[in-house]
Amino acid sequence: MIQLGNKIELEGFEDIEPAAQIIVRKMIGTLARKIEETKGAYEKLKINKTATTVSMKAEYAGNQIEGSAEHNNLFFAISGAFQQLLQ
């Protein structure tokens, strides 16, 4: 598991190459700020990657929102899952 700050947890991202990890971290940081701007401050954001699927869960006080997307390109899968969280 990779921890970004104290509110974001990444699981399954340990096996991607270091250059892609840097891009993923920056992308998730930017998109997490968009979630806070539109949905409010979250307590925890958990992102899980399996072979071609990325699933996300944002936990708020007493409730949570979830999203997931499947794509062969990791960056498109991350973007698709975030779009579901923003709906």
C-alpha positions as CSV (number, residue, x, y, z in Angstrom):
1,M,0.0,0.0,0.0
2,I,1.2,3.5,-0.8
3,Q,0.1,6.4,1.4
4,L,-0.3,9.9,-0.1
5,G,-0.5,12.3,2.8
6,N,-2.7,11.1,5.6
7,K,-6.0,10.9,3.7
8,I,-5.2,9.0,0.4
9,E,-4.4,5.3,0.2
10,L,-3.3,3.5,-3.0
11,E,-3.5,-0.3,-3.2
12,G,-2.2,-2.3,-6.1
13,F,0.0,0.4,-7.5
14,E,3.3,-1.0,-6.2
15,D,3.9,-3.0,-9.3
16,I,3.8,-0.2,-11.9
17,E,7.0,1.4,-13.1
18,P,8.5,4.4,-11.1
19,A,7.9,6.9,-13.9
20,A,4.2,5.9,-14.1
21,Q,3.9,6.1,-10.3
22,I,5.0,9.7,-10.3
23,I,2.3,10.5,-12.9
24,V,-0.4,8.5,-11.0
25,R,0.5,10.4,-7.7
26,K,0.2,13.8,-9.3
27,M,-3.0,12.9,-11.2
28,I,-4.6,11.5,-8.1
29,G,-3.6,14.6,-6.1
30,T,-5.1,16.9,-8.6
31,L,-8.3,14.9,-9.0
32,A,-8.6,14.6,-5.2
33,R,-8.6,18.4,-4.9
34,K,-11.5,18.5,-7.5
35,I,-13.5,16.1,-5.3
36,E,-13.0,18.3,-2.3
37,E,-14.0,21.4,-4.3
38,T,-17.2,19.8,-5.6
39,K,-18.3,17.3,-2.8
40,G,-16.6,18.8,0.3
41,A,-13.7,17.6,2.4
42,Y,-13.4,13.9,2.7
43,E,-11.9,11.9,5.6
44,K,-10.3,9.1,3.5
45,L,-9.9,8.3,-0.2
46,K,-9.1,4.7,-1.0
47,I,-8.0,3.7,-4.5
48,N,-7.6,0.1,-5.4
49,K,-6.1,-1.2,-8.7
50,T,-6.4,-4.7,-10.1
51,A,-5.4,-5.8,-13.6
52,T,-7.4,-3.3,-15.6
53,T,-9.9,-2.0,-13.0
54,V,-9.6,1.0,-10.7
55,S,-12.1,1.4,-7.9
56,M,-12.3,4.3,-5.5
57,K,-14.1,5.1,-2.3
58,A,-14.3,8.5,-0.6
59,E,-15.4,8.4,3.0
60,Y,-17.2,11.3,4.5
61,A,-18.7,11.7,8.0
62,G,-21.2,8.9,8.1
63,N,-21.4,8.1,4.4
64,Q,-19.3,7.3,1.4
65,I,-19.3,7.5,-2.4
66,E,-17.8,4.9,-4.7
67,G,-16.8,4.7,-8.3
68,S,-14.9,2.2,-10.6
69,A,-13.8,2.0,-14.2
70,E,-12.2,-0.6,-16.3
71,H,-9.8,0.2,-19.1
72,N,-6.5,-1.2,-20.5
73,N,-4.9,2.2,-20.0
74,L,-4.4,2.9,-16.3
75,F,-4.7,6.7,-16.6
76,F,-8.1,6.3,-18.4
77,A,-9.3,3.9,-15.7
78,I,-8.3,6.4,-13.0
79,S,-10.1,9.3,-14.8
80,G,-13.2,7.2,-15.4
81,A,-13.5,6.2,-11.7
82,F,-13.0,9.8,-10.6
83,Q,-15.8,10.9,-12.9
84,Q,-18.1,8.4,-11.2
85,L,-17.2,9.9,-7.8
86,L,-18.0,13.4,-9.1
87,Q,-21.5,12.5,-10.3
